[in-house]
Amino acid sequence: MSTPNDAAPTGGAAEVGAAKGTMKETERVVAGGGGPGRGPMGGGMVGQKASDFKGSTRRLLRGLAPERLQLVLVAVLAVGSVTLMALGPRLLGHATDLVFNGFIGAQLTAGTTKDQAVAAAEARGDDGVADLLRGLDLVPGQGVDFGAVGQALLIVLAVYLAGSLLAWMQGWVVNGIVQSSVRRMRSDVEDKVNRLPLSYFDRQPRGELLSRVTNDIDNLAQTLQQTMSQLLTAVLTVVAVLAMMLWISPLLAMIAVVSVPVSMLVTSRIMKRSQREFIDQWRQTGRINAHVEESISGHALVSVFGRRAAVEREFDEQNEALYGSSWRAQFVSGLIMPVMMLIGNLNYVVIAVVGGLRVTAGALSIGEVQAFIQYSRQFTQPLTQVASMANLLQSGVASAERVFELLDAEEQVPDTAEAAPPGQTRGEVVFEDVSFSYAPDTPLITDLSLVARPGQTVAIVGPTGAGKTTLVNLVMRFYELDAGRITLDGVDITAMSRADLRGRIGMVLQDAWLFEGTIADNIRYGRPDASEEEMLAAARATYVDRFVHSLPDGYQTRVDEDGSNLSAGERQLITIARAFLAQPSLLILDEATSSVDTRTELLVQHAMAALRSDRTSFVIAHRLSTIRDADLILVMEDGRIVEQGSHADLLDADGAFARLHAAQFAAAVV
């Protein structure tokens, strides 16, 4: 696939633009918190918030509709798990009561009744002891019933095991829901990307698009994984624990609930402050990363101009700034847990004192106070979890919004329902009054007409921005025409499916794009079903065979990332072999020799000559020496063909082509 390098960025300019876009995206992610940096309490990406939280959340939940049965199962398992876990402290308190009652009962005289023991205590003036005995379920003279205690503990163990099993099953089901929905979203995004027009990629920096497809979906998956189960469990736990506390003692429940708003208020204030500090930390991180990247990338230039000391001073300043912001961020966020523990401990002290008084008054048992203290601990924990999930939810929904924006992008015009491919492939291309512009208010090509005969080599030259690459991109239907039409062998290209049209066209770009794999795999990319003999024939015809035997594994040599283990000329020859193997009826060569040396250029030219034989070819060139033998040369300026003819005729005309030729080959004027 090509992107325009004249009216729109492509080629080397596209690489630079994409690199700048990636750097800008990196800076935006780091400064805005869209990267891996997370806030306090395991919160989400700091600084990244959803613009329409409710609407995006509803759409995200609608996306989980295919898993509605699993979601119901998750809710049932959550209710069961939370209920069992909430019963645990109450049952454990009952076991404690059995031990305490037995211990007190052993201190009393055997053969008497509890009422007699209470009356005896009142007679002695021990009203507190009398109240305590009145609230206990005991038999004077009878010690601890270890059988009953053991049975109670076994019940507690069974309840906790069952609750843990249900919680594990809930997590297992949630994991399946999340992975299924994310897999479906990835598939939707991949399908969407393949349906987007090339103009969308012109407008979007490469780093921005990659961030949506990878980072945002991963962040969304992590958010769903961490919040879907925990949020439901936390809410149910608060409800269940509050109900149990009210059941045991409404007075103690009121004391426990009072501490909640205090905790939430203090936590929210600390989190707001820490969020500002984390934003500053990641902003400083972005600055120092950019500085280090520039220093390393331009190390030779820094050394040549003697700027090493200045670079080191700037690094020291930014490093100190990052140290200060990081220290403050970690210190402030680290205050949350100590403050929560302090409030919780104060609450614990109050509950213990009041509970002890209620026990001595006979209103509560020791086991009930013990259970209530456990419930008070369980009550604040899910509230803290919900508070810490706020940033994570904002971050996940913000990522979902970015993915939804991609899914909602305008798609390319669909193919006609009944494609009409040409019967005989000859390679005749006709432009009839073609008009096109990237922006409505900036016309580029206007009323252009052109005929490329079968077997002709048509060279297109002109200054940067003249519309050369745009012309061939229109043939490929990378863009739709504003007016006019283009025909291939007499058939309008809009009446053909894009796959059928592009299957008849071979393209060799300025940037030799190779995939990870062997050299043979890269050549076969042009026609996967080609035989070994056909692949070798294409390699020999395009001079790949000349250098491939000097490599360690020959055609099975693996190409490194970006083809860094091959020279620029070798990579270019492989792309030409790929196009040769595809056997297209129409060939487009876009600056295929611009990045190679003169000696390699001769090999590439010979390879392209073999590739162009017996097929129509469009050759975009800045080096005019490479198009001397073209059958037709088109000179473009501002989207118009200002001259056309053979090389000799255009030189004799002493017009735009002659000026371009003179600019390249005339001697320098002293």
N, C-alpha and C positions, 0 to 999 in steps of 0.2 A: 504494500500500500504506500502511496506517495502523498506528500503534502506539498502545496505549492511553495516554490522558493522565489517567486517573483512578486505577485501581488499578495501572497500570504507566505509565512515563514516555512521553510523546509530546508533539507540538506544540512550543510554545515550551520547555517543560521538557525535551523530548527533545533539542532543539537545544543547550540549555545543558549537559545531561548528556553529549551526544555531544562537545561541545567540551571539557568537562572530561575525558572519557575519552580524547580525542585528546591533550590536554596531558599526562595521566598516562602515556599510552603513549609520548609523546615523551620524558618524563623517564625512563621505564623503559628505553627504547632507548638513550638517551644515557648514563645512569648504568651500565647493564648491558652496554653495548657492543653492542647490537643494531642500531645504526645504521651509517653508513658508515665510522666510525672503524676504522682497522686497526692492528694491532700491528707490531712490528718485523719486518724481513725479509719484508715483504709478507704477514705472517700474517693470520689471520682476525679477526673482530670480537672485540675483547678482552672477556673476562668472560662471553661467552655460550658455555655448554658443554652438550652433550647429556646428558640424564639416563640414557638407555639407548643408549649409542653402538653397541654390537654389534647389538642388535636393530633399531635404526633403520637401520643400515648394511645389514643383510641385506635389510630391506624395500625400501630404496632400490635395491639391486642387483637385487632381483626386479622392480622397476619397469622395469629396462632389458632385460627378457627379450625384448620384441618386436624388439630390435636385436641379438640374440645373434650373428647372422652377421656384422654389422658389427664387433662386439666381437672376434670371432675374427680378422677381417681386421686390426683394429688391433693385436692381439698379434703377428700374423705380420709386419706392417710394422715394428713396434717391434723385433722380434728382428733382422730384416734390417738396419734402419738402425743399430742399436747395434753389430751385428757388423761392419759395414763401417767405421763410425767407429772401432771398436777396432783394426781392422787398419791404419788409416792411419798412426799413429806408427811401427808396426813396419816398414811398407814405406818410410817416410821415413827411418828409421834405416838401412835397407839402402842407400839412395841415399847417405847420409852415409858409410857404410863404403866404398862404391865410390870416393868422392872421397878419403877418407883413405888407403885402400890404394894408390890410384894415386899420391898425393903421396909416401908413404913408399917405394913401389917405384921411383920416379924417382930417389931418393937412393942407391939401391944399384947395384952394378956390374952392367952388362948381361952376359948370358951365364952368370951364376952361378945356382945354385938357391937356394930359400929356406933349405934345410937348411945350405948352405954359408955363407949370410949369418948364420944363427943361430950356427953354429960359430965364425965369425970374431969375432962379438960376445962370445961366451963366452971366446974366447982372449984378447981385450983386457981381460977382467974386467968387461965391461958386462952383468952378468946381467939387469938390468932391461930393457935394450934387447933382449936375447935373448928374454926372456919375452914382450915386446911383439910382436916379429917372429913368434914361434912362434904367437901367437893371431891373426895377420892372414892374409887370403887374398890374396896378392900375387905378382907376377912381377918379380924384380929387373930394373931398367932400363926397365920398362914404366910409363908415366905414367897419368894419369886417362883412363879410357875414357868420353868424354863421350857417346858413343852409348848406352852402357848406362845412364849416369846419366840422360840424357834419357828413355829408355824407362821407367826406374823412376819418374821424376817424373810422366810421363804416366799411369802406372798409379795412382799416388797421387791425382792429380787426378780420374781416372775413379772411383776408390773414394769419394772425398769427395763428388763430384757425385751419384753413385748413392745414397749414404747420405743426403744432403740431400733428394734427390727422394723417397725413401721416408719421411723425416721429415715432409716437406710433405704427402704423401698421408695419412700417419697423422693429422696435425692436421686435414686436410680431413674425413676420415671421423669423427674424434672430434667435430668441430663439428656434423656432421649428426646424430650420435647424441644429443648434448646438446640441441640445439634441438628434435629430434623428441620426446624424452622430456619436456622442459619444456613444449612445446606440448601434449602429452597431459595433463600434470599441470594446466596452466592450464585446459584443457577440463574435466577431472574436477572441479576446484575450482568452476568456473562452474556446472556441472551440479549439484554438491552444494549450492551456495548456493541455487539455485532449488528444491531439495527440502527445505531446512531449514524448520522451523516458525518462526513469528514469535517464539515464546518464546525461541528461541536468540539472536535479535538483541536481545531485551530484556536478556539476561544478558551479552552481549558488548559492550564499548565499541566504538564505530565505528572509532576509531583502531586498536584491537587487531585487528579483523577486516581492515581495509585493510592493515595491516602484514603479516598472514599471506598475503593474496592477492597483494600486490605485492612488498614488500621481501624477504620470506622466500623467495619463489619466485625472485626475481632473484638473491638471495645464493646460493641453491642452484645456480642455473645457472652463476654465476661460479665457484663451488667445483668443480663437475663439470668445467667448461671448463679450469680451471687445474690440477686434480689428476689427472684421469683419465689424461691422456697423460703428464704429467710424472712422476707417481708410478711408472707402469709403466716409463717410460724410465729413471728414476733407478735403480730396482732392477736392471734389466737391465744398465745401464752399470756399476754396482758389481760385478756378477758377472763381466761380460766383462773389465773392466779388471783385476780381481783375478786372473782366469785368465791374462791376458797377462803380468802382473807375475810371477806364479809361474813361468810358462814361461821368462821371461828370466832371473830371478834370485830364488830363494826367500829368500836372505839379505836383499836389498834390499826384497823384498815384506814381510818381517817388520818391517823398520824403518818402512815406510810405514804398515802396519796399526797399529803401536803408537801412532802419533799420532792415530788416529781416536777412541779412547775419551777421550783428553785433550781433543780438540776438542769432542766431544759433551758432556763434563762441564762444560767452561767455558761453552759456548754455552747449555746448559740453565740454568745458574745465572744467567747474564746475562738470559736471556729471562724467567725467573721474576721477577726484580727489575723488569725493564722492563714486564712485564705489570701488576704492581701500580701502577707509575707511570702507565701508560696508563689503567688503570681510574680512578685519581684524576683524571687529566686530563679524561676524559669526564664524570666526576661534576661537576667544576668547570665544565665546558662547559655541562652541563645546568642548573646553578644560574644561571650568568650569562645563558643564553638565556631562562630563565623570568623573570629579573629584567628583562631588556631588553623582553621581550614585555609584561610587566605595565606597565612604565614608558611604553611607546609607546601601548598600548591605553588606559591611564588617564592620558594626559598632561594632559588638561584638569583632571581631578580632582586630580592632583599639584600643578598650578599653583594651583588654587583654594585648597587647604589649605596652600600654602606649604611643601611638602615636597621641593622640588627639590634643596635642599642635602643633605638626608638621603639622597635617592635617589642623588645623585652620590657621596656618601661610601660608600654601600653598594656601588655599582658599582665604585669604585676599589679597595675591599677585595677584591671578588670577582675583579676583573681582575688584581690582584697575585697572588692565590692561583692563578688559572689560568696566569699567566705562570710562576710557580715550578714548578707541576706539569708544565706542557708542557716547560719547559727540562729538568727532570730526566728526563722520559720520553724525549725526543729524545736527550739525552746518553747515557743508559744504553743505549738501543737502538742508538745509533751506535757503541758499543764492540764490537759483535759482529764486524763486518767487520775492524777493525784487529786484534783478538785472533786471529781466524781467519787473517788474513794473516801475523801474527807466527808462529803455530804452523806454518803452511804453509812459511814461509821457513826456519824452523829445520829443519824436516823436509827441505826442499830442500838446505840446506847439508850435512846429514848424508848424504843420498843422494849428493850430488855428491862429497863426500870419499871415502866408501866405494866409490862407483862408480869414481872415478879410481884408487883403489888396486887395484880388481879389474881395471881395464884394464891397468895397468902389470904386473899379475901374469899377464896373458894370459887371465884367466878370462872377460872380457867384452870386447866391441868398443866403440868410440866410439859407433857407431850404436845399439847396444843400451842404453847408458847414456842417450843422448839420448832414445830412445823411452821408457825407464823414467821419466825425469823428466817427460815429457809425461803418462804414465799416472798418476804420483803426483798431478799437478794435476787430472786428470780424476777421480781416485778420491775426493777430498775434496769436489768440487763437488756431485755428486748427494747425498752425505750431508748437506751443508748445506741443499740443497733439501728433502730429506725432513724435516729438523728444522724448517725454516721453514713447512712445510705442516701441521704438527700443529695449530696454532691455526685455520688455515683449514679443515681437515677438521672440527674440533670445531664451528666456527661453521656450516658447511654442514649437518652432520648435525643440529645443534640447530634450524636452520631447517626441515629436513625433518620433524623431530618436530612442530613447530608446524603444518605443513601437514597431516601425518597426523592430528593431533588434530582438525582441521577436517573432514577426509575421514571420520573415524570418528564424528563427532557424530551423535546420534540424529536420524533424519529424521522428517518429518511422516507421518501415517498415509496410506498410498497410497490413491488413488481406487479405487472398486469396479471390478471387471473390466468389468462391463456397466453403464454409466451410464444412468440413467433420467430424462432431462430432462422437465419438465412440457410437456404438449402445448399448452395455452393459457396464455399469459402474462397474468395479471391483476394480480399484485403483492400478493397476500394473504400476510401473514407471521404465523405462529402460533408462540408459545413455549408449550411444554407441560411444566410442572414442570422447568424448566431449572435446573441447578446447575453452578457453575463456580468454580474458584479457581486463582490463579497458583501458590500454594504449598499443598501438601496440608494443612499444619497451620494455614492461614489462610483460612477460607471467605470468599468474596466474594458470590456470587449463590447463593441457596438457594431451590429450589422456586418459581421465577418463572414465571408464566403471563401471556400477553399475546396479544391479537389485533389486528393492524393491517389494516383493511379496504382493499380496492382503492381507490386514489385518495385515501386519507386522508393528511393531514399530521400526523405524530405527533412532538410536541416532547418532548425529554427534558431535564429540568433537575435540578439538585441540587448540593450542595457538591462540592468537589474530592475525589476518591477514592470517590465514591458508586458508580461502576461504569457511568457513562453510555457512554463510548466502548467499554468492554468489551462492552456489550450489542450494539452494531452490529458489533463485530469478530467476535462469535460468529455473526452472520448471514452475514458474509463467509467464515466458516470459517478465519479466521486462527488460531483456537484450536479445539480439540476439546472437546466438552462432557464434564463428569464424569457427568452424569445428565440424563434428559429428552431432548427432541428439539425441533428447529425445522423447520417445514415452509414451503415456498414454493409457493403454489397447490396445497396438499394433498400435496406430495411432500417426503419427508424430504430435507434438503439433503445428508446423508451418502450418499444414493443418487445424487447428481449429481456429475459431475466438477467439480473446482474451477474449471477454465476455463469450463465451461458456466454454473456458478452466478455467477461474477464477471462473465461477459459480459452478464448480465442486470441488473447493479447498477452504478450510477454513483456516484462518491464525490468530494466536494469537501472538501479538508482545510483546517485552520486555516493551515497553511504552504503558500503557493502555490508549488508545485514546478514550475519550468520547465526545459526541456532546452535545450542549445545548439542553435541553429538559428533559423529564421525564426518570426515570429508565426504564420504560416499552418501551418508544420510542427507547432507546439505545439498548435494547435487540432485539427489532423487526427490527433493522437496518439490521440484518442478513437475515431476510425474512419478508419484509413488509406485505405480505398477510397472515401471520400466524394468527391463531385464538387466542383468549384469553387463552384457555385451553392449546394450544401448547406452548405459551409463558410462562405460569406458570409452565408447565412440564419441560421446559428447565431451568427455574430458580431454581426449586427444585433439578434437577439433578446436577446442578453445585453449590449448596449451597448458591445461592443468596438469597433464601427464608429465610435462617437462620437469616440474618441481616436486611432484608428490612422491616420487621414488626416493628423494633425498630425505624424506621424513622418516621417523623411526618405524612407524607402523603403516606406511603407505596410505592407501585410501581409508584404512581403519584408524588413522590418527584422529584422536578426539580434539575437537575445537574447544579451546578454553572460552571462558566468558568473554563476549565481545570479540572473539577471534584474536586475542592478544598474542597467541603463539604463532601467528602468521603475519606476513607483511601486508601492507595495504594493497599492493599489486596482486599478491596471491589471493587475498580475499575477494578482490574484484573479479579475477578470472573465475573463481568458483561460482560467483553469482551469474556470470555470463554462461558458464556451463549449465547452470540450473535452468536459465531461460532457453538455452539451446535444446536441452532435453525435453522441455515442454512442447517444442515444435509449434509455436504460435503462428497464426497467419498474419498477425500485426505485431510489430515490435516497437517498443518505446525505449530509447536510451537517454537517460536524463543525467548529463554531466558525468558519464561513466568513467572518464579518465582524468578528472580534475584533481584527484588526490594521489596520483602516482607519478613516479619519476619518468624522465623521457624514455629511458630504455624499456621500462615496463610498459609505457604507453604504446610503444610500437607493437609489443605482444598483444596488448588489449585491443589495439586497432585491427590487427590481423584476426583476432578471435571474433571481434564484432563484424568484420567483413564476412567471415564464414557464417555468422549468425544471421546477417542481413540478406544473404543470397536467397533469391526466389520468394521474398516476402516483403510486404510494405513496411517501411521503417520511418519512425519519427525520431530524429536525433536532435537533442537540445545541447548546444555547445557554446562555451565561451572561447575556447581555443579554436580559432578559425582554421588552423592548420589541419584539424581533424575532419573537416567537412569539404575538402577540395573536390572529392569525387562524388559529392551528393548530386542527385538528379535535379533537385529543386531546393533552393535556399530561400527561406522566408525571413525577411527582416521585420521585426516587430518593434513598435514604439507606442507606448500608452494604449496597449490593447488593440492596436490596428496593425495590419500588414502594410507597411509603407513601401516595401520593395520585394520582388520575387524574381528568381531566374537562376541561371547557373553561376558558378564561381567567377568565370571569366567575364560573363555579361555584366554582372553586378559591379565588378571592378571597373569595367569600361564606362559604366553609367556614372561613375564618380559621385555617388549619392551617399546614403546612410551607411551602406555596407562598406563602401570605400573608406569612409571616415573611421569605422570600427577597425578595418584592416590596417589603416595607417597608424592608428593608436597602438596597435599591438606590434607592428613590424617596422615602423619608421625609426630611424636612428634618433637618438636623443639630441636635442638642440642645445648647443652651448651658448 
